[in-house]
Amino acid sequence: EIRKILHGEEVEKFLLSLLEINNDEVKVAASQAISAMCESTDSKCVLGLQGIPQLVQLLSSDNEEVKEAVVTALTNLTTASPRNA
């Protein structure tokens, strides 16, 4: 239910903007939130279109926590979503 409300407020755009912040802890938190939002099909579509390129770029991070959170987000974005895969 809360995911529907957050989607209605376009939280996905905000989460994607957080991936651009020059702070690894923020990137980890945003990636984790993106992962959680992927349980909503509507959010998964929005995040897939705009988020996958941003997340893929973060895979080159030197921070292992960032990479782990990004891989989890990418996994959740592509699972059961041929369009995102």
FENTA-V23589 format. One record per pair of residues at least 24 apart in sequence whose C-alpha atoms are under 8 Angstrom apart, sorted by the first residue. I is the first residue (numbers start at 0). GAP is how many residues later the second one is. Records with the same first field share a line. If there is no record, write none. Layout:
I = GAP ; GAP
This chain:
2 = 34 ; 37
3 = 36
6 = 35 ; 36
11 = 31 ; 34 ; 35
15 = 31 ; 34 ; 35 ; 38
18 = 35 ; 36
23 = 39 ; 42
24 = 41
26 = 39
27 = 37 ; 38 ; 41 ; 42
30 = 38 ; 39 ; 41 ; 42
31 = 37 ; 38 ; 40 ; 41
33 = 39
34 = 37 ; 38 ; 39 ; 41 ; 42
37 = 38 ; 39
43 = 33
44 = 39
46 = 30
47 = 29 ; 30 ; 36
48 = 35
51 = 25 ; 32
